[in-house]
């Protein structure tokens, strides 16, 4: 089967897309990926497992037009034209839409070319977008009133030949809420090729060897609970003067970790290293004493999924601090991998740090980490495609 994957981001890096593309390729499918370009990469690139087609668009288009998609045709029209050129040339058997916004465009090609439509939900989009910073600004609230993402989600997921989600509770949620029958779960688990103790950069280990490092990797915004850890530094530094909070990822305004750190007199204990390539993540995790993810536990999208970073931290055998988000809390506590705290409670965060610092919490050596690897979790995807040939 010739498959076109559609991604409203740059590629690489995207570990979920790569894992799925590699798995499908190894099972005999011909994979193409159309995505955004950073600007320097080739517009056409052939890798061993896929062919990449990159679109040169403005940063404004990348970052703003998808939010306006339900009230303006610009976003859909641009993507429809670009994909149409590829379909005319390659005659794909399936269009695989990564995340919700372009599902409508995917359905257009399903009807036009009689191809299969696969909607791959990286998150519970309609639940997530209402809590984002840009949708809660003054302009965002106006846009949100005219953008019924839940209705859009219901309509187009029901029209798909296959829906993919990231966690079993979300799969059950879609079945119950939207009466979707053709659905499988493919967790966001890591790959052995990257997450192993051989893939360690010694220079990074040396750089942080004199610090007690707390590490977070991923999106940096108001939905992640990062301020809980920053504020906790004010208490932590009194007992652990060499504590360092290390953030790797992309900062989304209006969230400003430096301003929060300055207000709490811990700016010299905060370090931001920017986006970390996935190949380098094991090194930063290994260089740290604790890894964390403490988001507010007030959304289905958080309570019914386990973030990829939790699996990554676990595989590298680091103690993990999480909030009381349902699935992450259960996973961490039931496997004795870390400590769950009340979301937003900086004092509880500090107490959890002290438990690790005082050697009162150690990750067990008998946990079966091999169960977490991405290569072992793609079978539902392969079966889903096989049933839609």
Residue pairs with C-beta under 8 A, 6 or more apart in sequence:
1 29
1 30
1 93
1 94
1 116
1 385
1 389
2 29
2 30
2 32
2 90
2 91
2 92
2 93
2 94
3 24
3 29
3 30
3 31
3 32
3 92
3 93
3 94
3 95
3 96
3 118
3 385
4 32
4 33
4 34
4 83
4 86
4 87
4 90
4 92
4 94
4 95
4 96
5 17
5 20
5 21
5 31
5 32
5 33
5 34
5 50
5 96
5 98
6 33
6 34
6 35
6 79
6 83
6 95
6 96
6 97
6 98
6 102
6 105
6 106
7 14
7 17
7 33
7 34
7 35
7 36
7 98
8 35
8 36
8 62
8 66
8 98
8 99
8 101
8 102
9 35
9 36
9 98
10 35
10 36
10 37
10 38
10 41
10 54
11 17
11 18
11 33
11 35
11 52
12 18
13 277
13 278
14 98
15 188
15 190
15 191
15 194
15 278
15 308
15 374
16 98
16 122
16 186
16 188
16 308
17 33
17 98
19 191
19 374
19 375
19 378
20 120
20 186
20 378
20 381
21 31
21 33
21 49
21 50
22 49
22 50
23 375
23 378
23 381
23 382
24 31
24 381
24 382
24 385
25 31
25 49
25 50
26 49
27 382
27 385
29 385
31 49
31 50
31 51
32 50
32 51
32 52
32 53
32 86
32 90
32 92
33 50
33 51
33 52
33 53
34 52
34 53
34 54
34 55
34 82
34 83
34 86
35 52
35 53
35 54
35 55
36 54
36 55
36 57
36 62
37 43
37 54
37 55
37 56
37 57
39 56
41 54
42 54
43 53
43 54
43 55
43 56
44 51
44 52
44 53
44 54
45 51
45 52
45 54
46 52
53 86
55 82
57 78
61 74
61 75
61 78
65 72
65 74
65 75
65 78
66 75
66 101
67 129
67 134
67 135
67 140
67 143
67 147
68 74
68 75
68 143
69 75
69 76
69 101
69 147
70 146
70 147
70 148
70 149
70 152
71 143
71 146
71 147
75 101
76 102
76 104
76 105
79 102
79 105
80 105
80 108
83 95
83 105
83 109
84 109
86 92
87 109
87 112
87 113
91 113
92 113
92 115
93 115
93 116
94 115
94 116
94 117
94 118
94 161
94 385
94 388
95 106
95 109
95 110
95 115
95 116
95 117
95 118
96 118
96 120
97 103
97 105
97 106
97 117
97 118
97 119
97 120
98 120
98 122
99 120
99 121
99 122
99 123
99 125
100 119
100 121
100 125
100 126
100 149
100 152
100 153
100 156
101 125
103 117
103 119
103 152
103 153
103 156
103 157
103 159
103 160
104 152
104 156
106 117
106 118
106 119
106 156
106 160
107 117
107 156
107 159
107 160
109 115
109 117
110 116
110 117
110 159
110 161
116 161
116 162
116 388
117 159
117 160
117 161
117 162
118 160
118 161
118 162
118 163
118 164
118 384
118 385
118 388
119 156
119 157
119 160
119 162
119 163
119 164
120 163
120 164
121 157
121 163
121 164
121 165
121 166
121 170
121 174
122 166
122 188
123 166
123 301
123 305
124 170
124 173
124 299
124 300
124 301
124 304
124 305
125 149
125 153
126 149
126 150
126 152
126 153
127 299
127 300
127 301
128 223
128 299
128 301
129 135
129 149
130 144
130 149
131 223
131 298
131 299
132 140
132 221
132 222
132 223
133 140
133 221
133 222
133 223
133 252
133 253
133 254
133 255
134 140
135 141
135 143
135 144
137 254
153 178
154 177
154 178
157 163
157 174
157 178
157 180
158 178
158 179
158 180
160 180
160 182
161 182
161 388
162 182
162 183
162 184
162 384
162 385
162 387
162 388
163 174
163 180
163 182
163 183
163 184
164 183
164 184
164 185
164 186
164 381
164 384
165 171
165 174
165 183
165 184
165 185
165 186
166 185
166 186
166 187
166 188
166 305
167 185
167 187
167 304
167 305
167 306
167 327
168 185
169 303
169 304
169 305
169 327
170 185
170 300
170 301
170 304
170 305
171 183
171 184
171 185
173 300
173 304
174 180
174 183
175 181
175 183
182 384
182 388
184 380
184 381
184 383
184 384
185 380
186 377
186 378
186 380
186 381
187 306
187 311
187 374
187 377
188 306
188 307
188 308
188 311
189 308
189 311
189 372
189 373
189 374
189 376
189 377
190 308
190 311
190 312
190 315
190 372
190 373
190 374
191 373
191 374
191 375
192 373
192 375
194 278
194 279
194 281
194 282
195 281
195 282
195 312
195 315
195 316
195 373
196 282
197 282
197 286
197 316
199 279
199 282
199 283
200 282
200 283
200 286
201 280
201 283
204 280
204 283
204 284
204 286
204 287
205 283
205 286
205 287
207 287
208 244
208 246
208 287
208 288
209 287
210 242
211 242
211 243
211 244
212 240
212 242
212 243
212 244
212 289
212 357
213 243
213 244
213 245
213 246
213 287
213 288
213 289
213 290
214 229
214 243
214 244
214 245
214 246
214 288
214 289
214 290
214 291
214 292
214 353
215 246
215 248
215 284
215 285
215 287
215 288
215 290
215 291
215 292
215 318
216 224
216 226
216 229
216 245
216 246
216 247
216 248
216 249
216 291
216 292
216 293
216 309
217 247
217 248
217 249
217 276
217 281
217 284
217 285
217 291
217 309
217 312
218 224
218 248
218 249
218 293
218 307
218 308
218 309
219 249
219 250
219 252
220 226
220 247
220 249
220 250
220 251
220 252
220 255
220 257
221 251
221 252
221 255
222 254
222 255
223 295
223 296
224 293
224 294
224 295
225 293
225 294
225 295
225 296
225 323
225 343
225 344
226 247
226 255
226 257
226 294
227 257
227 260
228 294
228 323
228 343
228 344
228 345
228 346
228 349
229 245
229 292
229 294
229 321
229 346
229 349
230 245
230 257
230 260
230 261
230 264
230 266
230 270
231 260
231 264
231 346
232 346
232 347
232 349
232 350
232 353
233 243
233 245
233 261
233 264
233 266
233 269
233 270
234 264
234 265
234 266
234 346
235 346
235 347
235 350
236 243
236 350
236 353
236 354
237 243
237 266
237 269
239 354
239 357
240 353
240 357
243 269
243 353
244 269
244 270
244 271
245 261
245 266
245 269
245 270
245 271
246 271
246 273
246 284
246 288
247 257
247 270
247 271
247 272
247 273
248 272
248 273
248 274
248 275
248 276
248 281
248 284
249 274
249 275
249 276
250 274
250 275
251 257
251 272
257 270
257 272
258 267
258 270
258 272
261 267
261 269
261 270
273 284
276 284
281 312
282 312
282 316
285 291
285 312
285 313
285 316
285 318
286 316
286 318
288 318
289 318
289 319
289 356
289 357
290 318
290 319
290 320
290 321
290 353
290 356
291 309
291 313
291 318
291 319
291 320
291 321
292 320
292 321
292 322
292 349
293 307
293 309
293 310
293 320
293 321
293 322
293 323
293 328
294 321
294 322
294 323
294 341
294 343
294 344
294 349
295 302
295 323
295 325
295 343
296 302
296 323
296 343
296 344
297 303
297 323
297 324
297 325
297 326
297 343
298 343
302 325
303 325
303 326
303 327
304 326
304 327
305 327
306 327
306 328
306 331
307 328
310 320
310 322
310 328
310 331
310 332
311 372
313 320
313 337
313 338
314 320
314 335
314 337
314 367
314 369
314 372
315 369
315 372
315 373
317 363
317 365
317 367
317 369
318 363
319 337
319 338
319 339
319 356
319 361
319 362
319 363
320 332
320 337
320 338
320 339
321 338
321 339
321 340
321 341
321 349
321 352
321 353
322 328
322 329
322 332
322 338
322 339
322 340
322 341
323 329
323 340
323 341
323 342
323 343
323 344
324 340
324 341
324 342
324 343
325 343
328 340
329 340
331 337
332 338
332 339
332 340
333 340
335 364
335 367
336 363
336 364
336 367
337 363
337 367
338 361
338 363
339 352
339 355
339 356
339 361
341 348
341 349
341 351
341 352
342 348
355 361
370 376
